[in-house]
Amino acid sequence: MHPDAVTALERLGGDPSNFVARRVSEKLVSNVDLVLTMTKQHRDDFLEVAPRLLHRTFTLSEASQLCTQFEPEKLTDLRRLRPLQMADDYADIEDPIGQDMQFFERTAMQIAKLLPPVLELCRRST
């Protein structure tokens, strides 16, 4: 994890100690319930590796807005709700690599703002 990302995460109360970077493979993600990416391009790149996970793959912004606008009861509801949302309705989360610490902090805050509705849906789905 980038040192500035670690700092931004810790300032928000997060713990990066168990973070492990891994190359995505279809085998690695074959049993996941939800895949979240930061950008539409990341989502599209991921789906080239694991096309069978289309109905479980969303950008964080997309998933968060679907949760907020439509209040799904379980994760599988997201696939049904996706067509109700226009691609322009949600923004990518900009990559902070190469930017200053303030940019990392803004990115971390953006992620922290978008996560709660998705995490709540995950809790309800277990």
C-alpha positions as CSV (number, residue, x, y, z in Angstrom):
1,M,0.0,0.0,0.0
2,H,1.3,3.4,-0.9
3,P,2.6,5.2,2.3
4,D,0.3,8.2,1.8
5,A,-2.7,5.8,1.5
6,V,-1.6,4.2,4.7
7,T,-1.5,7.6,6.4
8,A,-4.9,8.7,5.0
9,L,-6.5,5.4,6.1
10,E,-5.0,5.6,9.6
11,R,-6.2,9.2,10.0
12,L,-9.7,7.8,9.3
13,G,-9.3,5.1,11.9
14,G,-8.5,2.3,9.5
15,D,-5.9,-0.4,10.0
16,P,-3.8,-1.2,6.9
17,S,-1.8,-4.0,8.6
18,N,-3.6,-6.9,6.9
19,F,-3.5,-5.4,3.4
20,V,-2.0,-7.7,0.8
21,A,-1.8,-6.8,-2.8
22,R,-2.6,-9.7,-5.2
23,R,-3.0,-10.0,-8.9
24,V,-6.6,-10.6,-9.8
25,S,-7.4,-13.9,-11.4
26,E,-10.8,-15.5,-12.1
27,K,-9.8,-18.3,-9.7
28,L,-9.1,-15.8,-6.9
29,V,-12.5,-14.2,-7.2
30,S,-14.7,-17.1,-8.2
31,N,-16.5,-17.3,-4.9
32,V,-16.9,-13.6,-4.1
33,D,-20.3,-12.0,-3.6
34,L,-19.3,-8.5,-4.6
35,V,-16.5,-6.9,-6.5
36,L,-16.0,-3.1,-6.1
37,T,-13.7,-1.0,-8.3
38,M,-12.8,2.6,-8.1
39,T,-13.4,3.5,-11.7
40,K,-15.4,2.3,-14.7
41,Q,-12.2,1.4,-16.5
42,H,-11.1,-0.7,-13.6
43,R,-14.4,-2.5,-13.7
44,D,-14.1,-3.1,-17.4
45,D,-10.6,-4.3,-17.0
46,F,-11.6,-6.7,-14.2
47,L,-14.5,-8.1,-16.3
48,E,-12.0,-9.0,-19.0
49,V,-10.4,-11.3,-16.5
50,A,-13.6,-12.6,-14.9
51,P,-16.5,-11.9,-17.3
52,R,-18.8,-14.3,-15.4
53,L,-18.8,-11.9,-12.5
54,L,-20.6,-9.1,-14.4
55,H,-23.6,-9.2,-12.1
56,R,-21.5,-8.9,-9.0
57,T,-19.1,-6.2,-10.2
58,F,-19.7,-2.5,-9.6
59,T,-17.8,0.7,-9.1
60,L,-17.9,1.8,-5.5
61,S,-19.8,4.9,-6.5
62,E,-22.3,2.9,-8.5
63,A,-23.0,0.4,-5.7
64,S,-23.2,3.1,-3.1
65,Q,-25.8,5.1,-5.1
66,L,-27.8,2.0,-5.9
67,C,-27.9,1.3,-2.1
68,T,-28.9,4.8,-1.3
69,Q,-31.5,5.4,-4.0
70,F,-33.2,2.0,-4.0
71,E,-32.5,0.4,-0.6
72,P,-31.9,-3.1,-1.8
73,E,-32.5,-5.9,0.7
74,K,-29.6,-8.2,-0.4
75,L,-26.5,-8.0,-2.7
76,T,-28.2,-9.9,-5.5
77,D,-30.7,-7.1,-5.8
78,L,-28.0,-4.8,-7.2
79,R,-27.9,-6.6,-10.5
80,R,-31.6,-6.0,-11.0
81,L,-31.3,-2.3,-10.0
82,R,-28.3,-1.5,-12.2
83,P,-30.4,-0.7,-15.4
84,L,-32.3,1.9,-13.4
85,Q,-29.1,4.0,-13.1
86,M,-27.5,5.9,-15.9
87,A,-23.7,5.6,-16.3
88,D,-23.3,9.4,-15.9
89,D,-25.1,9.3,-12.5
90,Y,-21.9,8.3,-10.7
91,A,-18.4,9.4,-10.8
92,D,-15.1,7.6,-10.8
93,I,-12.8,7.9,-7.8
94,E,-9.6,9.5,-9.0
95,D,-6.4,7.6,-8.5
96,P,-4.2,9.5,-6.0
97,I,-0.9,8.0,-7.1
98,G,1.5,10.8,-8.0
99,Q,-0.6,13.4,-6.1
100,D,0.1,15.2,-2.8
101,M,-1.1,14.0,0.6
102,Q,-4.1,16.3,0.5
103,F,-5.3,14.5,-2.6
104,F,-4.9,11.1,-0.8
105,E,-6.9,12.4,2.1
106,R,-9.7,13.7,-0.2
107,T,-9.8,10.3,-2.0
108,A,-9.9,8.5,1.4
109,M,-12.8,10.7,2.5
110,Q,-14.6,10.1,-0.7
111,I,-14.3,6.4,-0.2
112,A,-15.3,6.6,3.4
113,K,-18.4,8.5,2.4
114,L,-19.4,6.0,-0.2
115,L,-18.8,2.8,1.8
116,P,-21.4,2.8,4.6
117,P,-24.5,2.0,2.5
118,V,-22.6,-0.8,0.7
119,L,-21.3,-2.2,4.0
120,E,-24.8,-2.1,5.5
121,L,-26.1,-4.1,2.5
122,C,-23.4,-6.6,3.0
123,R,-24.3,-7.0,6.6
124,R,-28.0,-7.6,5.7
125,S,-27.0,-10.1,3.1
126,T,-25.1,-12.4,5.4
